[in-house]
Amino acid sequence: MRTMRSWFRDTTGGLPTTFWYLWSGTLINRLGSFVLVFLAIYLTQERGFSASQAGLVIGLWGVGGAFGTTAGGTLADRWGRRPTLLTAHVGAAAMMLGLGLARDLWAVALGALLLGMFAEAARPAFGAMMIDVVPAKDRLRAFSLNYWAINLGFACAAVLAGLAAQADYLLLFVVDAATMLITALIIFSRVPETRQARSVTATATTTASRGALRTILTDRVYLGFVALNLFAALVFLQHISMLPIAMGDDGLSPATYGSVIALNGILIVVGQLFVPRLIRGRSRSHVLALASVVMGVGFGLTAFAGTAWFYGLTVLIWTVGEMLNSPSNSTLIAELSPAELRGRYQGVFSLSWQIAGASAPILGGLVREHIGNDALWYGCAALGVVTAVAHLVSGPARERRAAALRRSGEALTPVTATRGSQPAEAAV
């Protein structure tokens, strides 16, 4: 009992109050995250759209998200984290209801586009606010706790959504919108602005505001890291778009899909709090490479699945990869982001998820229809291996970049790795 109390204190103790309000908002929001989980089933079974049309709609969600994260990152740095979060959540709630009431394909597509734009505009501001309030030494466990809340909510939402969908699909949209508004209320009443006004020279200010895009676009180390996340996301997001369709083709119900995909959240809820200790002191590039291989294997095995238990096994496998991937990703983003451009760096990273969100369902749908279901899952496995190799090759440069930023006090100008640089591997 004393060991458990000590572990709990080490895991949760000492984090700022603002973090816990953000954590609570995350949990509530994710408890109602019904729609994206079941959107592919809703579009194909309830609205009668084809797999390609469903992929197009989900892809437009990603396109909207790409615009949203770009705008959200800029607004978080210029306007502030708090007003950006409030605007994004309230706007997303309104668009969620609009999507639920839409019937024609064009209206559903437009609703998905606008919903993606508002919903994802919150992501860079939220990430920047987390980094603002949590000291560097506590970020690994803070991000792990937040990820735990995301998946606790996701696990509950997946099961409840499967039951709610059998009663009325519109209920999914209403509950999701309500949780967004509750999260906005928490932010409005309890979360202060965290963006700090910094005393910088005129030159530095110009670089931060006017030259932000040029700064990011010349940061080859960071953009390489973002590109690798894009490849991983192309694999991972098949669980939202093509996995439910594949399970439906095998005669499995939406409720069964909800139960199977809930295993993802359950495993993370049970195991994620122990992951930081497991990977502490290990090379982040090695952890990310292992995560990519495990995710690739998990999705690759989907080609052989035909029953609920086998699909559940594949979910458990790629979830282990997801659990290894998330904490290392989060700490790397924090260390590779100059403070004055933190929101925009978060936005660029989030953009990789939105590009994947737009392209993964479209590419997945095309591959399934023209090459076959098995080819899609074999391709996921191959992409996982390629991403793993790239992480091993590029990892030392990322650590040199992070070490250089720490030494320079988070200077605005990115440090690009050279052959003559000495590696400075940072342990997690």
VOPAGU-2260 file (C-alpha; in pm, 1 decimal, decimal comma):
REM VOPAGU-2260
SITE   aa  ch    i         X         Y         Z
SITE  MET   A    0       0,0       0,0       0,0
SITE  ARG   A    1     283,2     237,9      85,0
SITE  THR   A    2     447,5     157,5    -250,3
SITE  MET   A    3     125,0     240,7    -434,0
SITE  ARG   A    4      90,2     570,9    -247,0
SITE  SER   A    5     450,4     655,1    -329,5
SITE  TRP   A    6     394,4     570,4    -696,8
SITE  PHE   A    7      75,4     778,4    -706,2
SITE  ARG   A    8     252,6    1074,2    -543,7
SITE  ASP   A    9     546,1    1049,5    -785,8
SITE  THR   A   10     308,5    1029,6   -1082,6
SITE  THR   A   11      61,3    1305,0    -996,2
SITE  GLY   A   12     222,0    1520,5    -727,9
SITE  GLY   A   13     356,1    1871,7    -774,5
SITE  LEU   A   14     179,2    1959,2   -1100,4
SITE  PRO   A   15      25,9    2309,4   -1131,6
SITE  THR   A   16    -344,2    2367,5   -1062,5
SITE  THR   A   17    -395,4    2501,5   -1415,0
SITE  PHE   A   18    -273,3    2170,3   -1552,6
SITE  TRP   A   19    -542,3    1984,5   -1359,6
SITE  TYR   A   20    -816,5    2211,7   -1494,8
SITE  LEU   A   21    -688,8    2144,9   -1845,6
SITE  TRP   A   22    -673,2    1774,2   -1762,6
SITE  SER   A   23   -1034,3    1779,6   -1642,5
SITE  GLY   A   24   -1147,7    1957,0   -1957,2
SITE  THR   A   25    -968,7    1696,5   -2166,4
SITE  LEU   A   26   -1137,4    1410,8   -1981,9
SITE  ILE   A   27   -1486,7    1560,0   -2012,2
SITE  ASN   A   28   -1437,3    1643,4   -2378,1
SITE  ARG   A   29   -1317,4    1292,4   -2458,5
SITE  LEU   A   30   -1601,0    1128,3   -2266,9
SITE  GLY   A   31   -1828,1    1273,5   -2532,7
SITE  SER   A   32   -1605,0    1210,2   -2833,7
SITE  PHE   A   33   -1858,5     983,3   -2997,1
SITE  VAL   A   34   -1880,5    1118,7   -3348,4
SITE  LEU   A   35   -1536,6    1069,3   -3498,2
SITE  VAL   A   36   -1524,4     712,6   -3365,2
SITE  PHE   A   37   -1846,0     619,2   -3544,3
SITE  LEU   A   38   -1846,3     862,3   -3835,8
SITE  ALA   A   39   -1745,2     602,8   -4095,3
SITE  ILE   A   40   -2020,5     364,4   -3978,9
SITE  TYR   A   41   -2271,8     650,0   -3959,9
SITE  LEU   A   42   -2195,5     763,2   -4314,2
SITE  THR   A   43   -2203,1     416,9   -4472,6
SITE  GLN   A   44   -2482,1     248,4   -4277,7
SITE  GLU   A   45   -2710,3     534,6   -4173,1
SITE  ARG   A   46   -2661,6     772,6   -4466,9
SITE  GLY   A   47   -2591,0     508,7   -4732,9
SITE  PHE   A   48   -2268,8     662,8   -4863,1
SITE  SER   A   49   -2003,3     446,1   -5027,0
SITE  ALA   A   50   -1665,4     377,3   -4865,7
SITE  SER   A   51   -1504,8     632,1   -5099,3
SITE  GLN   A   52   -1764,7     896,4   -5014,5
SITE  ALA   A   53   -1721,9     827,3   -4643,5
SITE  GLY   A   54   -1345,9     853,9   -4687,9
SITE  LEU   A   55   -1393,8    1186,6   -4866,7
SITE  VAL   A   56   -1605,2    1328,7   -4583,2
SITE  ILE   A   57   -1359,8    1216,2   -4315,7
SITE  GLY   A   58   -1080,8    1350,4   -4532,7
SITE  LEU   A   59   -1251,0    1691,5   -4545,9
SITE  TRP   A   60   -1256,0    1684,7   -4167,4
SITE  GLY   A   61    -878,5    1656,3   -4192,5
SITE  VAL   A   62    -857,9    1936,9   -4449,6
SITE  GLY   A   63   -1053,8    2163,1   -4218,3
SITE  GLY   A   64    -826,8    2056,0   -3936,5
SITE  ALA   A   65    -521,7    2157,4   -4140,2
SITE  PHE   A   66    -654,9    2510,8   -4172,7
SITE  GLY   A   67    -761,8    2506,2   -3808,8
SITE  THR   A   68    -427,3    2403,7   -3664,3
SITE  THR   A   69    -242,2    2657,6   -3876,6
SITE  ALA   A   70    -473,4    2939,7   -3768,7
SITE  GLY   A   71    -492,0    2811,2   -3411,5
SITE  GLY   A   72    -114,4    2807,4   -3371,7
SITE  THR   A   73     -82,2    3163,8   -3497,9
SITE  LEU   A   74    -370,3    3288,2   -3283,0
SITE  ALA   A   75    -230,3    3113,5   -2974,2
SITE  ASP   A   76      93,8    3310,0   -3010,8
SITE  ARG   A   77     -57,1    3644,4   -3112,5
SITE  TRP   A   78    -405,5    3656,4   -2958,2
SITE  GLY   A   79    -351,5    3424,6   -2661,7
SITE  ARG   A   80    -404,5    3061,6   -2564,0
SITE  ARG   A   81    -725,4    3116,4   -2367,1
SITE  PRO   A   82    -933,2    3312,3   -2623,8
SITE  THR   A   83    -822,8    3070,9   -2895,5
SITE  LEU   A   84    -938,8    2771,5   -2691,1
SITE  LEU   A   85   -1273,1    2932,5   -2606,6
SITE  THR   A   86   -1346,6    3029,9   -2966,6
SITE  ALA   A   87   -1248,0    2687,5   -3095,9
SITE  HIS   A   88   -1461,6    2491,9   -2848,3
SITE  VAL   A   89   -1774,9    2702,4   -2886,9
SITE  GLY   A   90   -1742,6    2703,0   -3265,7
SITE  ALA   A   91   -1686,5    2327,4   -3273,0
SITE  ALA   A   92   -1997,4    2265,8   -3061,5
SITE  ALA   A   93   -2209,7    2461,7   -3309,1
SITE  MET   A   94   -2059,0    2282,1   -3608,2
SITE  MET   A   95   -2110,7    1944,3   -3439,5
SITE  LEU   A   96   -2483,6    2004,0   -3416,9
SITE  GLY   A   97   -2487,8    2125,4   -3776,5
SITE  LEU   A   98   -2316,5    1807,4   -3896,2
SITE  GLY   A   99   -2566,4    1591,9   -3708,0
SITE  LEU   A  100   -2858,9    1767,0   -3878,0
SITE  ALA   A  101   -2707,8    1759,7   -4229,1
SITE  ARG   A  102   -2850,7    1509,4   -4478,0
SITE  ASP   A  103   -2720,7    1569,3   -4832,0
SITE  LEU   A  104   -2362,9    1472,1   -4916,8
SITE  TRP   A  105   -2258,5    1832,0   -4986,4
SITE  ALA   A  106   -2399,1    1948,6   -4651,4
SITE  VAL   A  107   -2233,1    1664,0   -4461,6
SITE  ALA   A  108   -1903,9    1736,4   -4637,5
SITE  LEU   A  109   -1922,9    2108,9   -4557,1
SITE  GLY   A  110   -2014,6    2034,5   -4196,4
SITE  ALA   A  111   -1717,0    1800,0   -4159,2
SITE  LEU   A  112   -1484,1    2061,4   -4309,8
SITE  LEU   A  113   -1597,4    2336,8   -4071,1
SITE  LEU   A  114   -1605,5    2106,7   -3770,2
SITE  GLY   A  115   -1249,8    1994,6   -3837,1
SITE  MET   A  116   -1139,9    2357,1   -3865,6
SITE  PHE   A  117   -1285,0    2464,7   -3529,9
SITE  ALA   A  118   -1211,0    2145,2   -3336,3
SITE  GLU   A  119    -847,4    2126,1   -3438,1
SITE  ALA   A  120    -781,4    2496,9   -3388,1
SITE  ALA   A  121    -778,6    2418,3   -3016,4
SITE  ARG   A  122    -494,8    2165,8   -3038,3
SITE  PRO   A  123    -193,8    2403,4   -3075,6
SITE  ALA   A  124    -323,6    2640,1   -2807,0
SITE  PHE   A  125    -382,9    2353,2   -2567,1
SITE  GLY   A  126     -37,1    2207,1   -2628,7
SITE  ALA   A  127     129,3    2546,6   -2588,4
SITE  MET   A  128     -60,1    2611,4   -2265,1
SITE  MET   A  129      49,8    2274,9   -2124,8
SITE  ILE   A  130     413,0    2358,6   -2198,1
SITE  ASP   A  131     366,4    2708,5   -2053,0
SITE  VAL   A  132     245,6    2589,4   -1713,1
SITE  VAL   A  133     437,2    2263,2   -1660,1
SITE  PRO   A  134     811,7    2280,4   -1580,2
SITE  ALA   A  135    1039,6    2090,1   -1816,6
SITE  LYS   A  136    1127,1    1828,0   -1555,4
SITE  ASP   A  137     757,7    1736,5   -1511,0
SITE  ARG   A  138     644,8    1737,1   -1873,3
SITE  LEU   A  139     687,3    1367,3   -1943,6
SITE  ARG   A  140     450,6    1264,0   -1665,9
SITE  ALA   A  141     215,6    1559,0   -1733,5
SITE  PHE   A  142     177,0    1460,9   -2097,7
SITE  SER   A  143     136,1    1096,9   -1995,2
SITE  LEU   A  144    -139,3    1191,9   -1749,1
SITE  ASN   A  145    -314,8    1398,6   -2013,2
SITE  TYR   A  146    -286,0    1115,4   -2263,0
SITE  TRP   A  147    -428,2     884,5   -1995,8
SITE  ALA   A  148    -730,1    1114,5   -1958,6
SITE  ILE   A  149    -779,5    1121,1   -2335,1
SITE  ASN   A  150    -792,9     745,7   -2351,9
SITE  LEU   A  151   -1002,5     696,6   -2039,7
SITE  GLY   A  152   -1260,6     919,9   -2202,9
SITE  PHE   A  153   -1214,5     746,9   -2537,6
SITE  ALA   A  154   -1264,8     399,1   -2390,1
SITE  CYS   A  155   -1588,4     501,8   -2220,5
SITE  ALA   A  156   -1706,3     694,6   -2526,9
SITE  ALA   A  157   -1647,8     403,2   -2764,1
SITE  VAL   A  158   -1863,0     168,1   -2558,5
SITE  LEU   A  159   -2136,7     422,7   -2486,8
SITE  ALA   A  160   -2142,6     539,8   -2847,4
SITE  GLY   A  161   -2204,5     186,8   -2970,8
SITE  LEU   A  162   -2512,5     170,0   -2748,3
SITE  ALA   A  163   -2629,1     524,0   -2826,0
SITE  ALA   A  164   -2595,6     466,1   -3200,1
SITE  GLN   A  165   -2846,4     184,0   -3176,8
SITE  ALA   A  166   -3100,0     426,2   -3026,8
SITE  ASP   A  167   -3041,4     743,2   -3228,5
SITE  TYR   A  168   -2732,6     861,7   -3415,1
SITE  LEU   A  169   -2827,4    1226,3   -3354,8
SITE  LEU   A  170   -2772,1    1165,3   -2983,0
SITE  LEU   A  171   -2400,2    1115,6   -3056,5
SITE  PHE   A  172   -2372,5    1464,0   -3204,2
SITE  VAL   A  173   -2571,9    1629,1   -2924,1
SITE  VAL   A  174   -2365,5    1474,7   -2643,1
SITE  ASP   A  175   -2038,1    1552,9   -2819,8
SITE  ALA   A  176   -2140,7    1918,7   -2859,4
SITE  ALA   A  177   -2242,9    1937,1   -2492,5
SITE  THR   A  178   -1904,7    1815,5   -2368,7
SITE  MET   A  179   -1729,8    2074,9   -2584,7
SITE  LEU   A  180   -1936,2    2348,0   -2421,5
SITE  ILE   A  181   -1861,0    2214,1   -2072,4
SITE  THR   A  182   -1488,7    2218,3   -2154,1
SITE  ALA   A  183   -1521,2    2577,8   -2275,8
SITE  LEU   A  184   -1693,1    2667,6   -1947,4
SITE  ILE   A  185   -1406,6    2518,3   -1744,6
SITE  ILE   A  186   -1152,9    2716,7   -1946,8
SITE  PHE   A  187   -1359,8    3036,1   -1916,3
SITE  SER   A  188   -1407,3    3010,4   -1540,1
SITE  ARG   A  189   -1087,0    2844,2   -1418,3
SITE  VAL   A  190    -800,7    2871,3   -1667,6
SITE  PRO   A  191    -605,7    3200,5   -1692,2
SITE  GLU   A  192    -407,5    3316,5   -1990,3
SITE  THR   A  193     -59,2    3158,7   -1983,9
SITE  ARG   A  194     112,8    3332,5   -2274,5
SITE  GLN   A  195     392,3    3539,2   -2122,7
SITE  ALA   A  196     496,1    3878,4   -2253,4
SITE  ARG   A  197     869,7    3854,3   -2310,7
SITE  SER   A  198    1126,3    4132,4   -2315,5
SITE  VAL   A  199    1299,2    4087,4   -2647,6
SITE  THR   A  200    1476,7    4313,2   -2887,8
SITE  ALA   A  201    1305,7    4460,5   -3192,0
SITE  THR   A  202    1499,3    4220,5   -3412,0
SITE  ALA   A  203    1386,0    3918,9   -3209,7
SITE  THR   A  204    1025,8    4042,1   -3213,0
SITE  THR   A  205    1034,9    4078,8   -3588,5
SITE  THR   A  206    1178,4    3730,8   -3623,3
SITE  ALA   A  207     909,9    3586,6   -3396,3
SITE  SER   A  208     610,0    3752,4   -3559,4
SITE  ARG   A  209     690,8    3831,7   -3922,8
SITE  GLY   A  210     950,1    3563,8   -3984,2
SITE  ALA   A  211     780,0    3280,6   -3798,5
SITE  LEU   A  212     691,6    3084,0   -4110,8
SITE  ARG   A  213    1040,8    3126,2   -4255,7
SITE  THR   A  214    1192,3    3017,9   -3924,3
SITE  ILE   A  215     987,9    2698,4   -3916,1
SITE  LEU   A  216    1036,4    2618,9   -4285,1
SITE  THR   A  217    1415,4    2641,4   -4245,6
SITE  ASP   A  218    1412,5    2418,8   -3937,2
SITE  ARG   A  219    1495,7    2098,0   -4121,8
SITE  VAL   A  220    1535,4    1888,7   -3807,6
SITE  TYR   A  221    1189,7    1978,0   -3681,4
SITE  LEU   A  222    1023,7    1935,5   -4020,2
SITE  GLY   A  223    1183,3    1592,2   -4052,3
SITE  PHE   A  224    1032,8    1497,8   -3717,1
SITE  VAL   A  225     692,0    1626,4   -3832,3
SITE  ALA   A  226     718,4    1424,3   -4154,1
SITE  LEU   A  227     783,4    1103,3   -3961,3
SITE  ASN   A  228     479,6    1172,7   -3744,4
SITE  LEU   A  229     278,4    1211,4   -4064,4
SITE  PHE   A  230     380,6     862,0   -4178,2
SITE  ALA   A  231     289,6     714,9   -3839,3
SITE  ALA   A  232     -43,6     897,2   -3842,5
SITE  LEU   A  233    -128,8     761,7   -4188,6
SITE  VAL   A  234    -109,8     415,2   -4036,4
SITE  PHE   A  235    -270,9     492,7   -3703,7
SITE  LEU   A  236    -576,2     676,1   -3840,0
SITE  GLN   A  237    -690,6     372,8   -4035,6
SITE  HIS   A  238    -855,3     261,2   -3710,8
SITE  ILE   A  239   -1108,7     543,4   -3751,3
SITE  SER   A  240   -1175,9     516,9   -4123,2
SITE  MET   A  241   -1110,1     174,4   -4275,0
SITE  LEU   A  242   -1111,5     -52,4   -3968,3
SITE  PRO   A  243   -1484,9      -7,1   -3894,4
SITE  ILE   A  244   -1565,7     -64,9   -4261,5
SITE  ALA   A  245   -1353,2    -381,6   -4268,1
SITE  MET   A  246   -1527,8    -510,6   -3956,2
SITE  GLY   A  247   -1865,2    -431,3   -4110,5
SITE  ASP   A  248   -1770,5    -632,0   -4419,4
SITE  ASP   A  249   -1709,0    -927,6   -4188,0
SITE  GLY   A  250   -2061,3    -895,6   -4050,3
SITE  LEU   A  251   -1968,1    -734,5   -3719,1
SITE  SER   A  252   -2206,0    -473,4   -3573,1
SITE  PRO   A  253   -2128,4    -111,7   -3475,0
SITE  ALA   A  254   -2159,3    -213,7   -3110,3
SITE  THR   A  255   -1894,1    -482,0   -3166,0
SITE  TYR   A  256   -1665,0    -226,0   -3326,5
SITE  GLY   A  257   -1722,1       1,0   -3026,8
SITE  SER   A  258   -1627,3    -274,6   -2785,6
SITE  VAL   A  259   -1320,1    -374,5   -2985,8
SITE  ILE   A  260   -1189,1     -21,2   -3028,6
SITE  ALA   A  261   -1256,0      47,1   -2660,1
SITE  LEU   A  262    -975,6    -200,7   -2587,7
SITE  ASN   A  263    -740,5      68,9   -2714,2
SITE  GLY   A  264    -848,7     311,1   -2445,7
SITE  ILE   A  265    -871,5      46,2   -2174,6
SITE  LEU   A  266    -515,2     -75,4   -2229,9
SITE  ILE   A  267    -383,9     279,5   -2225,4
SITE  VAL   A  268    -578,8     361,1   -1908,7
SITE  VAL   A  269    -433,4      53,7   -1738,3
SITE  GLY   A  270     -77,9      82,0   -1865,6
SITE  GLN   A  271       0,5     438,9   -1969,9
SITE  LEU   A  272      80,0     563,9   -1620,1
SITE  PHE   A  273     363,0     308,0   -1602,5
SITE  VAL   A  274     511,2     391,2   -1943,4
SITE  PRO   A  275     717,2     695,2   -1830,7
SITE  ARG   A  276     913,7     477,5   -1587,8
SITE  LEU   A  277     953,2     208,0   -1851,7
SITE  ILE   A  278    1109,7     438,4   -2110,2
SITE  ARG   A  279    1292,4     677,0   -1874,7
SITE  GLY   A  280    1664,0     680,4   -1952,0
SITE  ARG   A  281    1621,8     519,4   -2293,8
SITE  SER   A  282    1700,7     676,2   -2628,7
SITE  ARG   A  283    1391,9     848,1   -2765,8
SITE  SER   A  284    1481,6     757,9   -3122,8
SITE  HIS   A  285    1494,7     389,6   -3024,2
SITE  VAL   A  286    1161,4     414,6   -2842,0
SITE  LEU   A  287     998,1     585,2   -3140,1
SITE  ALA   A  288    1143,3     328,1   -3379,3
SITE  LEU   A  289    1009,9      41,5   -3168,3
SITE  ALA   A  290     671,4     211,7   -3147,8
SITE  SER   A  291     654,1     240,9   -3527,8
SITE  VAL   A  292     733,6    -128,0   -3577,2
SITE  VAL   A  293     479,4    -242,0   -3319,4
SITE  MET   A  294     206,2     -23,6   -3468,7
SITE  GLY   A  295     288,6    -148,8   -3816,2
SITE  VAL   A  296     271,0    -511,3   -3704,7
SITE  GLY   A  297     -59,8    -454,6   -3526,4
SITE  PHE   A  298    -226,5    -299,0   -3828,4
SITE  GLY   A  299     -63,9    -549,8   -4065,0
SITE  LEU   A  300    -221,8    -839,8   -3875,8
SITE  THR   A  301    -564,4    -688,9   -3949,0
SITE  ALA   A  302    -536,0    -851,5   -4291,8
SITE  PHE   A  303    -583,7   -1188,7   -4121,8
SITE  ALA   A  304    -868,4   -1082,8   -3890,9
SITE  GLY   A  305   -1226,9   -1195,6   -3939,3
SITE  THR   A  306   -1366,0   -1233,0   -3590,0
SITE  ALA   A  307   -1413,4    -991,7   -3302,3
SITE  TRP   A  308   -1145,2   -1152,1   -3084,9
SITE  PHE   A  309    -883,7   -1137,1   -3363,0
SITE  TYR   A  310    -964,1    -772,4   -3433,9
SITE  GLY   A  311    -933,1    -710,6   -3061,2
SITE  LEU   A  312    -588,5    -873,0   -3060,9
SITE  THR   A  313    -467,5    -644,8   -3340,2
SITE  VAL   A  314    -596,7    -341,2   -3151,0
SITE  LEU   A  315    -407,4    -443,2   -2838,7
SITE  ILE   A  316     -83,2    -483,2   -3037,5
SITE  TRP   A  317     -89,2    -146,3   -3212,1
SITE  THR   A  318    -203,4      20,1   -2890,4
SITE  VAL   A  319     126,4     -82,9   -2727,7
SITE  GLY   A  320     304,0     102,3   -3007,4
SITE  GLU   A  321      82,6     405,0   -2955,0
SITE  MET   A  322     161,6     405,1   -2581,8
SITE  LEU   A  323     535,3     408,4   -2651,8
SITE  ASN   A  324     503,5     674,2   -2918,8
SITE  SER   A  325     299,8     943,2   -2745,0
SITE  PRO   A  326     518,0    1046,7   -2444,3
SITE  SER   A  327     839,9    1067,3   -2646,6
SITE  ASN   A  328     662,6    1265,1   -2918,4
SITE  SER   A  329     520,8    1513,6   -2668,7
SITE  THR   A  330     849,2    1583,1   -2490,0
SITE  LEU   A  331    1033,4    1621,1   -2820,7
SITE  ILE   A  332     784,3    1879,8   -2945,9
SITE  ALA   A  333     835,3    2079,2   -2627,6
SITE  GLU   A  334    1215,3    2066,7   -2652,6
SITE  LEU   A  335    1230,4    2144,2   -3024,2
SITE  SER   A  336     996,8    2448,6   -3001,5
SITE  PRO   A  337    1142,0    2797,7   -2940,8
SITE  ALA   A  338     937,0    2964,3   -2666,4
SITE  GLU   A  339     822,8    3266,3   -2870,2
SITE  LEU   A  340     697,3    3039,2   -3148,7
SITE  ARG   A  341     558,2    2764,4   -2928,8
SITE  GLY   A  342     199,4    2789,8   -3055,2
SITE  ARG   A  343     303,6    2791,3   -3418,4
SITE  TYR   A  344     542,6    2500,5   -3374,3
SITE  GLN   A  345     255,9    2312,3   -3209,7
SITE  GLY   A  346      38,1    2408,5   -3505,4
SITE  VAL   A  347     285,8    2271,9   -3758,3
SITE  PHE   A  348     310,5    1944,9   -3569,0
SITE  SER   A  349     -67,7    1923,8   -3546,0
SITE  LEU   A  350     -77,6    1991,7   -3918,3
SITE  SER   A  351      83,6    1652,1   -3977,4
SITE  TRP   A  352    -213,9    1490,5   -3804,7
SITE  GLN   A  353    -456,8    1691,3   -4014,6
SITE  ILE   A  354    -282,6    1605,4   -4340,3
SITE  ALA   A  355    -298,8    1241,9   -4234,6
SITE  GLY   A  356    -660,9    1287,0   -4129,5
SITE  ALA   A  357    -741,5    1419,2   -4476,1
SITE  SER   A  358    -540,7    1166,3   -4676,1
SITE  ALA   A  359    -556,8     846,2   -4468,3
SITE  PRO   A  360    -928,0     775,3   -4523,9
SITE  ILE   A  361    -913,5     872,8   -4890,5
SITE  LEU   A  362    -603,0     663,7   -4960,1
SITE  GLY   A  363    -737,6     380,1   -4747,4
SITE  GLY   A  364   -1068,4     380,4   -4933,1
SITE  LEU   A  365    -899,1     384,0   -5272,7
SITE  VAL   A  366    -660,0     102,8   -5180,9
SITE  ARG   A  367    -944,3    -114,1   -5046,2
SITE  GLU   A  368   -1162,2     -60,8   -5351,6
SITE  HIS   A  369    -895,3     -97,6   -5621,9
SITE  ILE   A  370    -625,8    -324,5   -5474,0
SITE  GLY   A  371    -795,5    -500,5   -5185,9
SITE  ASN   A  372    -837,1    -502,0   -4809,4
SITE  ASP   A  373    -524,1    -711,1   -4747,3
SITE  ALA   A  374    -305,8    -474,4   -4948,7
SITE  LEU   A  375    -410,4    -185,5   -4725,4
SITE  TRP   A  376    -298,3    -359,0   -4405,4
SITE  TYR   A  377      23,7    -496,2   -4557,2
SITE  GLY   A  378     102,1    -140,4   -4667,2
SITE  CYS   A  379      52,0     -18,6   -4310,4
SITE  ALA   A  380     304,5    -274,4   -4186,1
SITE  ALA   A  381     560,8    -170,7   -4447,8
SITE  LEU   A  382     517,9     198,8   -4369,2
SITE  GLY   A  383     570,8     126,0   -3999,3
SITE  VAL   A  384     906,5     -38,3   -4070,6
SITE  VAL   A  385    1019,0     246,3   -4298,0
SITE  THR   A  386     927,9     502,7   -4031,1
SITE  ALA   A  387    1122,3     306,6   -3768,6
SITE  VAL   A  388    1440,2     311,5   -3977,9
SITE  ALA   A  389    1400,7     685,2   -4037,7
SITE  HIS   A  390    1369,8     748,6   -3662,2
SITE  LEU   A  391    1694,0     563,8   -3596,2
SITE  VAL   A  392    1874,2     767,1   -3861,9
SITE  SER   A  393    1737,0    1109,7   -3764,5
SITE  GLY   A  394    1727,0    1069,3   -3385,9
SITE  PRO   A  395    2077,7    1198,8   -3303,3
SITE  ALA   A  396    2018,1    1519,8   -3500,1
SITE  ARG   A  397    1699,2    1586,6   -3303,6
SITE  GLU   A  398    1879,7    1545,9   -2972,8
SITE  ARG   A  399    2157,3    1782,9   -3083,5
SITE  ARG   A  400    1891,1    2036,2   -3182,3
SITE  ALA   A  401    1713,8    2004,2   -2843,9
SITE  ALA   A  402    2042,4    2036,7   -2654,9
SITE  ALA   A  403    2135,9    2346,3   -2853,8
SITE  LEU   A  404    1802,7    2512,3   -2773,7
SITE  ARG   A  405    1847,7    2436,5   -2404,1
SITE  ARG   A  406    2197,7    2589,0   -2405,7
SITE  SER   A  407    2084,8    2901,3   -2589,8
SITE  GLY   A  408    1783,4    2959,6   -2366,3
SITE  GLU   A  409    1534,8    2865,8   -2638,3
SITE  ALA   A  410    1677,9    3097,8   -2901,3
SITE  LEU   A  411    1451,8    3193,5   -3187,9
SITE  THR   A  412    1684,7    3086,1   -3466,6
SITE  PRO   A  413    1670,8    2709,9   -3528,0
SITE  VAL   A  414    1992,7    2515,9   -3498,8
SITE  THR   A  415    2038,4    2279,4   -3790,2
SITE  ALA   A  416    2244,9    1970,0   -3734,1
SITE  THR   A  417    2577,6    1937,7   -3915,7
SITE  ARG   A  418    2814,5    1649,5   -3961,3
SITE  GLY   A  419    3066,7    1814,0   -3731,9
SITE  SER   A  420    2828,4    1849,6   -3438,2
SITE  GLN   A  421    2876,9    1635,3   -3134,3
SITE  PRO   A  422    2573,5    1427,4   -3042,1
SITE  ALA   A  423    2411,0    1501,7   -2709,5
SITE  GLU   A  424    2163,2    1221,6   -2651,1
SITE  ALA   A  425    1894,6    1337,5   -2407,9
SITE  ALA   A  426    1736,6    1070,9   -2198,6
SITE  VAL   A  427    1364,9    1064,1   -2135,0
